[in-house]
Amino acid sequence: MGNRGIVLETEEFIPRLIYDQVADKLKPNQVVVIYGARQVGKTTLINKLISKIKRKYLFVNADFSSEREWLSSLNLEVYKRYLTGVELLVIDEAQRVENIGLALKIIVDNIPSIRVLVSGSSSLELANKISEPLTGRKYVFKLYPMAVKELETVYAKNRLVSILEELLIYGQYPKIFKLASKSEKEDYLFEVAESYLFKDVLNLTNIRKSSTLYRLLQLLAYQIGSEVSASKLSNSLDLDKKTVLKYLDLLEQTFVIHSLPAFSRNKRKEVSKSRKYYFWDLGIRNALIKDFRSLDLRNDVGGIWENFIVNERIKLAEYLNLRKDFYFWRTYWGSEIDLVEQSVSELIGFEIKFGTKRVKPPKMWTNLYPQAKFYLINKENWIDWVG
């Protein structure tokens, strides 16, 4: 790989696919929520929206206790003091504000024409706090590491194909595309993995050290593309199974990992209770196991490739509002399909292989689901499936 393989030669904002949707929903006395991991570009997106909207705004960083205090007061007079004349209230890391849902309800009910934009890196905490108070008054979006379809606004497709290996090794956090050298990219990813990755999880639990979570993620990193046993993780970590499941859920709700359940309509033949776990960013995954070697030196290319394609298909569906559910499929006799996508109108199975060898759908799949479609995604045709 070249030393400047994916660095952008511009400081331009890379357009995010949800930008226009968010801007369209920023209407008076409504709340727009953007969920996403730290470092995925929420604040950059918000600043771009602020600059375009050109309204008087107040920006609150809820990571700071002094800025959280007045918001959590639930005192209308306090809110009027801060917000009179403000047309746009922006709250970054809103999950940190106590009673945030009630606070926002009071604000949008009583401050005329105010627009509210909040971001959070913990969907569990923020969703629980705002869902009921703001029923019918909020719009929710998710922001992920850069999608290939977003990168197409900066790179031609043939350029993206040429830098595929770097996407698989260094991931797709926005800042990665501004760093020139391998060492800068690696230093940044190590910093994120060690400083930001567990911040929200630790705030949500009584854990005081991140070493257990770090070890859990390392175990998951070595199992991408494979079914994960919570019992085996429990034994490896010397934790009870319920605690492991709790940590897995928290890591999903803070956008570090995500999982695919098994697809099953025939419980006698198909696995129905297993899950596969993937990382939202492969650069973080590789930092956790301290391995940034080129693909020709690795034995985990299959898992990395599957993780990449699964991520991109999910991001594409989410951003384009395609309303799909995602699964993997396996029978008790070993037949399997890497990714299953179900929508109202169709069922599709995808085999995800880095190599170019042709594959046929498993006979059990075609027998059980004769109307389903089946496709192969490999390194020759991947750009057509994710761009």
Phi, psi and omega in degrees: 000141178287158184288339180240038189302314187237011180291136176281141178261028179213153175264012182298148173292126176281117184303131177264143186296337181269358187304306183295324180295316179296313181301322182292329183272352180283078183247160182305136176059034172234156179244127174251129182246131175242116175264151174168156180297158172299143177081001181275356175109018180298312183295321177299316178298316180297316180297323177294319178296317180300316183293329181279320184292325176056047174243157177296126186228161172234124181255125181242122174264103186284000171291341180261126184299325181297330180273340178282330192302309183290329179293325183275003185290332185059030182249113184299323180295322176296316180298318179297322180298320182277330194247356177300125182087350179278130180261339181220119174258124179244126179237114179267137183058052187293342180296346181277350184270123177294139179059033185300322181297313178295321178301313181294324179297315179299318182295309184287339178278338191234347178257108187302134171064013181283139173257143183232128178235120181236149176235157179203146179256012174224102182292326181298307184292314184289319181298317180296329184277332187248344189301306184290311180300331186249025178305124180079003182240008185225155173234135186243133176230155175241140177240129183245172168309159187311130174276152177303321180296329175287321180294337179295343176283346180248321182248145169290158182301320181294331176290319178298319177300321183288337180255015182308315183300323180290326174298321182287332183267315185257356175075197192223027170296141184308320185294333180304326184279001177249358183259135191274324189245161177301316183296322177296317179297314182295318179299318180296314181294322175297320180297315179298314182297327184265335187249326187252332194300322187254002187305312183285325178296317180295326177292336184265355184228177176266013177288135178253343178238143183269001186298323180293316178296321179298315180294321177300314180293326176297318178298318178294324181298326179279353184244012180300137183089355180241155175291142185249132178259117177297328179294318179291321175298319179302314180294318182294326184263355183058045176234154176286156187299321181298322179293318178299314179297323177297315180296319178300317180296317180295321179292329174288317184289343176256015169065032173273316181229171170211166186228157172245128172279169178279140176271127183205129170239000180223092188291344177283336185246333189247140173297134185234346188245356182280166176220151169248144180244142180228160177262137178294338177224124182288333175298318176295317178302314181290329176293322181298326179258007176053052182221103177245025180292158178294160188297328182289352179254005188246156175248012182245021184299320181301315179293318178300314182298315179298315179303315181298311183292317178302313178304312185293323178293321179292315179300316181300314181295318181296310184292328182264007178055047183274352175053064178243152170251147187237140183213173160244169183223135176207143174264167178291348180259007171103350175293140183208158174226134188294317185219130176240129178245126181240127173235182180297326189257344184204161176235126183232135173252137178238129168265130185246106183231134178289326179286175187255004180296133180289146178227154177250153177295145177302141182301321180298324178296311182292330178289316183283328185227070185296337180273352184287150174267161181214133181221155173255131173247118180227187185288352177271328187240005190302323185297332179286341183262345184237352183256000000 
